[in-house]
Amino acid sequence: MRTMQITASMLLMLSIATPALADDVWHATRTLLPGDVLAADDVVAGAMGRPVPDAVPASRAIVGLEVKRRLFNGRILTSHDIGPRSAVKSSSQVEVIWKAAGLSLELEGRALEDGAVGDEIRVLNPMTSRTIRGTVVGDGMVEMRSEP
């Protein structure tokens, strides 16, 4: 009869492949839509009845985060369901600031995708009908930088 010796690397692989069961995770208390900003009464901490990969533990502060996809009442929240609040919404007008070597230019553009502060998004320049890329720096503001 062969015996199998369990190594530390095997235990590590098992722990990565198996979702961790947390004591409590966040559950939606009502149907939440993409773009909703989480308030304290939108979620409740509760036990995880079944293993859910990437479930958000109740120890994590989530009030003020934005819902990224539809969540039904009672659903366990995952890290893919919520995220930072979008500062720019797709199809909205944005102020584009272009900076290079001490020079700064501003123009109006139209966001082609949503983005939180720090995200790189595509913006349509209506004067040239070209798509440019920039980093979201605030509500309705995108910045482009040129390399020297």
Backbone as ProteinMPNN parsed JSONL, in Angstrom:
{"seq_chain_A": "MRTMQITASMLLMLSIATPALADDVWHATRTLLPGDVLAADDVVAGAMGRPVPDAVPASRAIVGLEVKRRLFNGRILTSHDIGPRSAVKSSSQVEVIWKAAGLSLELEGRALEDGAVGDEIRVLNPMTSRTIRGTVVGDGMVEMRSEP", "coords_chain_A": {"N_chain_A": [[0.833, -1.176, 0.0], [0.583, 2.182, -0.88], [1.641, 5.188, 0.587], [0.787, 8.591, 0.841], [2.551, 11.538, 0.983], [1.848, 14.649, 2.256], [2.745, 17.753, 1.149], [3.952, 21.092, 1.923], [3.57, 22.758, -0.277], [1.478, 21.467, -1.568], [-0.594, 21.827, 0.27], [-0.835, 24.603, 0.113], [-1.709, 24.86, -2.546], [-4.211, 23.597, -2.308], [-5.504, 25.343, -0.539], [-5.703, 27.64, -2.09], [-7.303, 26.808, -4.209], [-9.698, 26.204, -2.972], [-12.493, 27.981, -1.941], [-12.457, 30.292, 0.743], [-14.253, 29.973, 3.759], [-15.913, 32.438, 5.277], [-16.815, 33.971, 8.404], [-18.982, 35.88, 8.432], [-20.599, 37.47, 5.681], [-21.35, 40.071, 3.262], [-24.726, 40.714, 2.344], [-27.213, 41.596, -0.043], [-29.946, 43.754, 0.712], [-32.036, 44.523, -0.774], [-33.087, 44.827, -4.229], [-30.442, 45.921, -6.147], [-29.142, 48.244, -8.464], [-26.878, 48.684, -11.284], [-24.647, 51.362, -10.798], [-25.851, 52.352, -8.538], [-25.086, 53.7, -5.338], [-23.757, 52.249, -2.525], [-25.526, 52.229, 0.515], [-25.831, 52.172, 4.113], [-28.187, 50.773, 4.772], [-28.588, 49.151, 2.59], [-27.292, 46.767, 2.64], [-26.626, 43.789, 4.557], [-24.971, 42.007, 7.134], [-24.33, 38.569, 7.111], [-24.441, 34.963, 7.513], [-22.585, 32.78, 5.367], [-24.149, 30.603, 3.415], [-23.376, 28.746, 1.509], [-20.278, 27.975, -0.157], [-18.934, 30.804, -1.719], [-17.07, 32.064, -4.249], [-14.828, 34.809, -3.933], [-16.471, 36.235, -2.17], [-17.547, 39.081, -0.337], [-16.2, 39.888, 2.697], [-17.831, 40.621, 5.83], [-16.333, 42.203, 7.43], [-15.126, 44.058, 5.86], [-15.306, 47.432, 4.897], [-17.878, 48.754, 3.008], [-19.76, 50.671, 2.421], [-20.644, 53.378, 0.393], [-19.351, 52.498, -1.854], [-19.73, 51.677, -5.363], [-22.328, 49.951, -7.087], [-21.739, 47.502, -9.475], [-23.043, 45.648, -11.072], [-26.355, 44.218, -11.538], [-27.915, 43.339, -8.529], [-29.748, 41.071, -6.709], [-32.235, 40.943, -4.089], [-31.049, 39.54, -1.113], [-28.838, 38.338, -2.224], [-25.441, 37.278, -2.072], [-22.748, 39.467, -1.873], [-20.042, 39.908, -4.132], [-16.557, 40.538, -4.883], [-16.572, 41.347, -7.497], [-18.98, 42.52, -7.88], [-19.116, 45.048, -6.766], [-17.447, 48.256, -6.491], [-15.076, 51.014, -6.751], [-16.576, 54.308, -6.856], [-17.802, 55.572, -9.922], [-16.351, 58.262, -11.569], [-16.671, 59.303, -14.0], [-19.1, 58.91, -16.443], [-20.153, 56.808, -19.116], [-20.78, 58.216, -22.306], [-21.102, 60.781, -21.333], [-20.374, 64.322, -21.163], [-17.047, 65.418, -20.883], [-14.301, 67.15, -19.383], [-11.292, 67.526, -20.889], [-7.943, 67.546, -20.136], [-4.881, 68.37, -21.358], [-1.519, 67.858, -20.838], [1.832, 68.861, -21.224], [5.218, 69.276, -20.974], [5.11, 71.694, -19.322], [3.091, 73.037, -20.609], [-0.399, 73.479, -20.933], [-3.47, 72.397, -22.133], [-7.003, 72.631, -22.717], [-10.003, 70.865, -23.511], [-13.308, 69.964, -24.62], [-14.806, 66.784, -24.405], [-16.3, 63.541, -25.173], [-17.073, 60.955, -23.088], [-16.359, 57.566, -23.681], [-16.602, 55.37, -22.153], [-17.281, 54.182, -18.781], [-15.563, 55.299, -15.807], [-13.557, 55.17, -12.862], [-11.785, 57.3, -10.536], [-8.436, 57.386, -11.479], [-8.63, 55.362, -13.363], [-7.952, 54.416, -16.747], [-9.48, 55.667, -19.606], [-11.381, 55.733, -22.739], [-11.928, 58.54, -24.811], [-13.922, 60.568, -26.883], [-12.868, 62.943, -29.167], [-14.624, 65.576, -30.196], [-14.011, 67.522, -32.092], [-12.177, 66.473, -33.893], [-13.115, 63.955, -34.339], [-11.721, 61.795, -33.413], [-10.547, 59.123, -31.318], [-9.263, 59.351, -28.105], [-7.053, 58.53, -25.351], [-7.184, 58.734, -21.839], [-6.582, 59.522, -18.345], [-8.807, 59.269, -15.661], [-9.298, 61.909, -13.482], [-10.969, 63.199, -11.771], [-14.402, 64.16, -10.984], [-15.987, 64.135, -13.99], [-13.638, 64.835, -15.311], [-10.775, 64.331, -17.292], [-7.42, 63.469, -17.83], [-4.672, 63.884, -20.003], [-1.363, 62.988, -20.748], [1.651, 63.919, -22.283], [4.572, 62.328, -23.302], [7.921, 63.479, -22.759]], "CA_chain_A": [[0.0, 0.0, 0.0], [1.351, 3.423, -0.992], [1.183, 6.319, 1.389], [1.074, 9.86, 0.184], [3.017, 12.562, 1.905], [1.331, 15.965, 1.877], [3.784, 18.774, 1.305], [3.472, 22.459, 2.147], [3.089, 23.309, -1.547], [0.175, 20.866, -1.835], [-1.551, 22.518, 1.131], [-1.028, 25.933, -0.456], [-2.553, 24.704, -3.728], [-5.56, 23.297, -1.849], [-6.111, 26.522, 0.056], [-6.007, 28.586, -3.162], [-8.374, 26.259, -5.033], [-10.921, 26.118, -2.201], [-12.862, 29.291, -1.408], [-12.463, 30.355, 2.194], [-15.544, 30.228, 4.378], [-15.809, 33.507, 6.263], [-17.895, 33.934, 9.384], [-20.089, 36.653, 7.883], [-20.362, 38.174, 4.419], [-22.397, 41.046, 2.958], [-25.871, 40.306, 1.525], [-28.063, 42.719, -0.462], [-31.248, 43.76, 1.39], [-33.024, 44.86, -1.799], [-32.49, 44.782, -5.559], [-29.556, 47.058, -6.401], [-28.857, 48.381, -9.894], [-25.571, 49.273, -11.584], [-24.598, 52.797, -10.597], [-26.282, 52.673, -7.177], [-24.021, 53.819, -4.343], [-24.208, 51.494, -1.361], [-25.807, 52.877, 1.797], [-25.804, 51.203, 5.213], [-29.383, 49.932, 4.784], [-28.642, 48.338, 1.367], [-26.604, 45.498, 2.877], [-26.659, 43.25, 5.917], [-24.006, 40.934, 7.337], [-24.969, 37.283, 7.4], [-23.634, 33.768, 7.286], [-22.506, 32.301, 3.988], [-24.736, 29.263, 3.424], [-22.579, 27.894, 0.603], [-19.053, 28.695, -0.545], [-19.055, 31.725, -2.849], [-15.757, 32.654, -4.529], [-14.696, 36.268, -3.881], [-17.498, 36.865, -1.33], [-17.006, 40.221, 0.404], [-16.387, 39.662, 4.14], [-18.526, 41.695, 6.537], [-15.33, 43.053, 8.077], [-14.7, 45.073, 4.889], [-16.202, 48.586, 4.78], [-18.304, 48.873, 1.613], [-20.688, 51.788, 2.247], [-20.06, 54.396, -0.479], [-18.88, 51.896, -3.104], [-20.742, 51.64, -6.414], [-22.766, 48.646, -7.58], [-21.291, 47.36, -10.868], [-24.019, 44.853, -11.822], [-27.612, 44.038, -10.816], [-27.879, 42.432, -7.383], [-31.093, 40.838, -6.211], [-32.402, 40.854, -2.65], [-30.536, 38.317, -0.498], [-27.637, 37.846, -2.896], [-24.14, 37.523, -1.444], [-21.938, 40.37, -2.687], [-18.676, 39.48, -4.428], [-15.681, 41.656, -5.229], [-16.882, 41.761, -8.874], [-20.27, 43.205, -7.869], [-18.985, 46.408, -6.242], [-16.139, 48.853, -6.728], [-15.038, 52.464, -6.532], [-17.587, 55.105, -7.544], [-17.388, 56.107, -11.216], [-16.286, 59.721, -11.637], [-17.062, 59.62, -15.374], [-20.064, 57.961, -17.003], [-20.127, 56.674, -20.567], [-21.593, 59.151, -23.096], [-21.207, 62.101, -20.714], [-19.374, 65.315, -21.549], [-15.938, 65.504, -19.938], [-13.262, 68.136, -19.642], [-10.019, 66.847, -21.129], [-6.792, 68.425, -19.912], [-3.665, 67.816, -21.956], [-0.341, 68.497, -20.256], [3.12, 68.464, -21.794], [6.345, 70.211, -20.813], [4.702, 72.991, -18.805], [1.977, 73.56, -21.393], [-1.654, 72.833, -20.578], [-4.595, 72.718, -23.018], [-8.256, 72.029, -22.293], [-11.021, 70.697, -24.536], [-14.472, 69.169, -24.242], [-14.869, 65.495, -25.078], [-17.403, 62.667, -24.765], [-16.552, 59.694, -22.562], [-16.848, 56.378, -24.373], [-16.764, 54.321, -21.148], [-17.27, 54.614, -17.39], [-14.259, 55.202, -15.168], [-13.326, 55.714, -11.521], [-10.536, 58.066, -10.472], [-7.265, 56.536, -11.703], [-8.847, 54.47, -14.51], [-7.707, 54.955, -18.088], [-10.676, 55.478, -20.433], [-11.385, 56.303, -24.074], [-12.723, 59.761, -24.936], [-14.054, 61.037, -28.265], [-12.622, 64.362, -29.403], [-15.632, 65.913, -31.2], [-13.451, 68.396, -33.136], [-11.457, 65.676, -34.889], [-13.769, 62.638, -34.397], [-10.74, 60.769, -33.053], [-10.605, 58.608, -29.963], [-8.034, 59.54, -27.338], [-7.071, 57.849, -24.059], [-6.75, 59.576, -20.734], [-6.799, 59.025, -16.996], [-9.824, 59.994, -14.904], [-8.67, 62.582, -12.342], [-12.018, 63.755, -10.928], [-15.737, 64.102, -11.578], [-16.077, 64.745, -15.306], [-12.33, 65.337, -15.759], [-9.83, 63.339, -17.803], [-6.123, 64.1, -18.111], [-3.75, 63.218, -20.932], [0.006, 63.476, -20.59], [2.555, 63.562, -23.363], [5.941, 62.029, -22.858], [8.885, 64.449, -23.343]], "C_chain_A": [[0.882, 1.244, 0.0], [0.773, 4.48, -0.08], [1.591, 7.589, 0.683], [1.463, 10.874, 1.241], [2.531, 13.916, 1.39], [2.399, 16.996, 2.179], [3.149, 20.136, 1.526], [2.926, 23.058, 0.858], [1.729, 22.723, -1.921], [-0.904, 21.534, -0.985], [-1.853, 23.906, 0.603], [-1.942, 25.858, -1.669], [-3.993, 24.411, -3.324], [-6.243, 24.537, -1.286], [-6.459, 27.566, -0.998], [-7.206, 28.102, -3.97], [-9.714, 26.228, -4.305], [-11.279, 27.487, -1.657], [-12.939, 29.247, 0.114], [-13.875, 30.639, 2.695], [-15.354, 31.267, 5.464], [-16.969, 33.367, 7.244], [-19.127, 34.639, 8.827], [-19.656, 37.344, 6.601], [-21.517, 39.14, 4.197], [-23.449, 40.446, 2.032], [-26.655, 41.564, 1.154], [-29.404, 42.619, 0.25], [-32.378, 44.121, 0.434], [-32.334, 44.716, -3.145], [-31.705, 46.073, -5.778], [-29.183, 47.059, -7.876], [-27.468, 48.956, -10.116], [-25.63, 50.796, -11.468], [-25.094, 53.226, -9.231], [-25.055, 52.763, -6.278], [-24.542, 53.176, -3.07], [-24.369, 52.371, -0.129], [-25.86, 51.779, 2.859], [-27.022, 50.278, 5.201], [-29.539, 49.076, 3.52], [-28.057, 46.944, 1.567], [-26.76, 45.084, 4.34], [-25.628, 42.127, 5.987], [-24.759, 39.668, 7.701], [-24.045, 36.141, 7.078], [-23.676, 33.38, 5.813], [-22.997, 30.855, 3.999], [-23.953, 28.274, 2.574], [-21.331, 28.675, 0.227], [-19.291, 29.535, -1.799], [-17.685, 32.34, -3.087], [-15.82, 34.18, -4.51], [-15.806, 36.964, -3.094], [-16.837, 37.965, -0.499], [-17.263, 39.995, 1.899], [-17.034, 40.872, 4.802], [-17.559, 42.619, 7.261], [-14.851, 44.17, 7.146], [-15.739, 46.196, 4.815], [-16.569, 48.786, 3.312], [-19.285, 50.013, 1.376], [-19.978, 52.879, 1.444], [-19.493, 53.83, -1.765], [-20.053, 51.82, -4.09], [-21.049, 50.211, -6.82], [-22.413, 48.574, -9.06], [-22.223, 46.504, -11.718], [-25.228, 44.584, -10.927], [-27.44, 42.978, -9.723], [-29.297, 42.285, -6.846], [-31.09, 40.71, -4.695], [-31.894, 39.5, -2.128], [-29.252, 37.791, -1.114], [-26.375, 38.206, -2.109], [-23.326, 38.389, -2.395], [-20.551, 39.777, -2.906], [-17.859, 40.713, -4.813], [-15.922, 42.146, -6.653], [-18.166, 42.582, -8.944], [-20.161, 44.676, -7.476], [-17.586, 46.933, -6.518], [-16.176, 50.346, -6.464], [-16.09, 53.184, -7.369], [-17.028, 55.66, -8.85], [-17.436, 57.628, -11.184], [-16.703, 60.206, -13.016], [-17.989, 58.516, -15.859], [-19.955, 57.96, -18.521], [-21.145, 57.616, -21.203], [-21.742, 60.533, -22.471], [-20.112, 63.024, -21.244], [-18.297, 65.365, -20.469], [-14.997, 66.625, -20.36], [-11.952, 67.37, -19.765], [-8.903, 67.873, -20.978], [-5.57, 67.715, -20.462], [-2.476, 68.581, -21.413], [0.92, 67.937, -20.892], [4.115, 69.59, -21.584], [5.917, 71.611, -20.372], [3.553, 73.638, -19.54], [0.717, 72.787, -21.026], [-2.757, 73.319, -21.52], [-5.84, 72.006, -22.508], [-9.208, 71.934, -23.475], [-12.168, 69.883, -23.964], [-14.444, 67.874, -25.039], [-16.088, 64.725, -24.601], [-16.817, 61.332, -24.341], [-17.176, 58.519, -23.305], [-17.01, 55.19, -23.43], [-16.75, 54.933, -19.757], [-15.85, 54.52, -16.845], [-14.244, 55.823, -13.782], [-12.022, 56.501, -11.559], [-9.36, 57.09, -10.568], [-7.401, 55.581, -12.876], [-8.482, 55.181, -15.799], [-8.931, 54.636, -18.936], [-10.47, 56.082, -21.811], [-12.337, 57.491, -24.101], [-12.748, 60.158, -26.405], [-13.791, 62.534, -28.3], [-13.588, 64.78, -30.509], [-15.107, 66.797, -32.332], [-12.794, 67.59, -34.251], [-12.109, 64.323, -35.15], [-12.787, 61.501, -34.127], [-10.931, 60.36, -31.594], [-9.244, 58.798, -29.312], [-8.174, 58.779, -26.021], [-6.548, 58.793, -22.995], [-7.098, 58.939, -19.406], [-7.825, 59.895, -16.285], [-9.161, 60.575, -13.656], [-9.7, 63.195, -11.4], [-13.351, 63.635, -11.625], [-15.759, 64.859, -12.9], [-14.767, 65.281, -15.859], [-11.398, 64.187, -16.132], [-8.546, 64.071, -18.157], [-5.308, 63.233, -19.047], [-2.375, 63.817, -20.677], [0.814, 63.019, -21.794], [3.931, 63.323, -22.773], [6.907, 63.021, -23.512], [9.697, 63.834, -24.458]], "O_chain_A": [[1.82, 1.345, 0.791], [-0.443, 4.643, 0.01], [2.621, 7.644, 0.01], [0.787, 11.037, 2.257], [2.772, 14.28, 0.239], [2.892, 17.102, 3.303], [1.944, 20.306, 1.335], [1.932, 23.784, 0.885], [0.91, 23.411, -2.531], [-2.009, 21.779, -1.468], [-3.002, 24.346, 0.639], [-2.844, 26.682, -1.822], [-4.915, 24.935, -3.949], [-7.43, 24.757, -1.528], [-7.423, 28.311, -0.82], [-8.041, 28.911, -4.376], [-10.762, 26.226, -4.95], [-10.461, 28.108, -0.977], [-13.429, 28.278, 0.694], [-14.598, 31.45, 2.117], [-14.698, 30.998, 6.471], [-17.975, 32.723, 6.946], [-20.203, 34.044, 8.761], [-18.503, 37.749, 6.453], [-22.547, 39.044, 4.865], [-23.121, 39.76, 1.064], [-26.749, 42.494, 1.955], [-29.95, 41.524, 0.385], [-33.551, 44.033, 0.798], [-31.122, 44.505, -3.199], [-32.234, 47.172, -5.615], [-28.939, 46.006, -8.466], [-26.931, 49.64, -9.244], [-26.55, 51.434, -11.98], [-24.802, 54.338, -8.792], [-24.102, 51.999, -6.433], [-25.626, 53.509, -2.591], [-23.481, 53.145, 0.227], [-25.927, 50.594, 2.532], [-26.907, 49.113, 5.582], [-30.524, 48.349, 3.393], [-28.295, 46.045, 0.762], [-26.992, 45.909, 5.224], [-25.434, 41.388, 5.021], [-25.701, 39.69, 8.493], [-22.999, 36.32, 6.453], [-24.66, 33.619, 5.114], [-22.323, 29.978, 4.54], [-23.883, 27.089, 2.9], [-21.327, 29.904, 0.286], [-19.787, 29.037, -2.809], [-17.179, 33.063, -2.229], [-16.773, 34.769, -5.021], [-16.067, 38.147, -3.312], [-15.715, 37.805, -0.018], [-18.417, 39.918, 2.321], [-16.812, 42.009, 4.386], [-17.943, 43.717, 7.665], [-14.232, 45.129, 7.606], [-16.932, 45.922, 4.683], [-15.692, 48.964, 2.467], [-19.613, 50.297, 0.224], [-18.854, 53.263, 1.767], [-19.181, 54.587, -2.684], [-21.216, 51.892, -3.694], [-20.158, 49.365, -6.891], [-22.748, 49.482, -9.821], [-22.21, 46.608, -12.944], [-25.141, 44.708, -9.705], [-26.906, 41.893, -9.952], [-29.964, 43.28, -6.563], [-30.062, 40.403, -4.091], [-32.27, 38.448, -2.646], [-28.64, 36.875, -0.565], [-26.264, 39.299, -1.555], [-23.222, 38.086, -3.584], [-19.955, 39.213, -1.988], [-18.408, 41.791, -5.039], [-15.515, 43.258, -6.989], [-18.419, 43.26, -9.939], [-21.036, 45.47, -7.823], [-16.655, 46.162, -6.75], [-17.187, 50.881, -6.007], [-16.451, 52.729, -8.455], [-15.905, 56.163, -8.881], [-18.454, 58.212, -10.811], [-17.049, 61.375, -13.19], [-17.694, 57.331, -15.703], [-19.694, 58.996, -19.133], [-22.249, 57.785, -20.684], [-22.443, 61.38, -23.025], [-19.067, 62.571, -21.709], [-18.605, 65.356, -19.277], [-14.914, 66.991, -21.532], [-11.557, 66.65, -18.847], [-8.919, 68.929, -21.61], [-5.266, 66.588, -20.071], [-2.423, 69.807, -21.51], [1.068, 66.729, -21.078], [3.868, 70.729, -21.979], [6.317, 72.602, -20.982], [3.083, 74.699, -19.128], [0.765, 71.573, -20.831], [-2.949, 74.524, -21.681], [-5.754, 70.918, -21.939], [-9.225, 72.811, -24.339], [-12.017, 69.199, -22.951], [-14.095, 67.875, -26.22], [-16.825, 65.191, -23.731], [-16.15, 60.658, -25.125], [-18.387, 58.49, -23.529], [-17.491, 54.132, -23.835], [-16.275, 56.052, -19.564], [-15.031, 53.757, -17.357], [-14.843, 56.874, -13.555], [-11.247, 56.38, -12.507], [-9.296, 56.102, -9.837], [-6.4, 55.038, -13.345], [-8.675, 56.39, -15.934], [-9.376, 53.489, -18.989], [-9.525, 56.838, -22.039], [-13.41, 57.459, -23.496], [-11.728, 60.096, -27.092], [-14.408, 63.301, -27.561], [-13.4, 64.382, -31.658], [-15.691, 66.823, -33.416], [-12.849, 67.979, -35.418], [-11.711, 63.613, -36.073], [-13.004, 60.373, -34.567], [-11.404, 61.134, -30.762], [-8.21, 58.455, -29.885], [-9.282, 58.424, -25.621], [-5.602, 59.549, -23.217], [-7.819, 57.943, -19.349], [-7.723, 61.122, -16.305], [-8.545, 59.852, -12.873], [-9.334, 63.67, -10.324], [-13.441, 63.081, -12.72], [-15.574, 66.076, -12.93], [-14.776, 66.097, -16.781], [-11.254, 63.212, -15.394], [-8.582, 65.166, -18.719], [-5.259, 62.011, -18.906], [-2.247, 65.014, -20.421], [0.68, 61.889, -22.263], [4.379, 64.028, -21.869], [6.739, 63.369, -24.681], [10.543, 64.506, -25.048]]}, "name": "protein", "num_of_chains": 1, "seq": "MRTMQITASMLLMLSIATPALADDVWHATRTLLPGDVLAADDVVAGAMGRPVPDAVPASRAIVGLEVKRRLFNGRILTSHDIGPRSAVKSSSQVEVIWKAAGLSLELEGRALEDGAVGDEIRVLNPMTSRTIRGTVVGDGMVEMRSEP"}
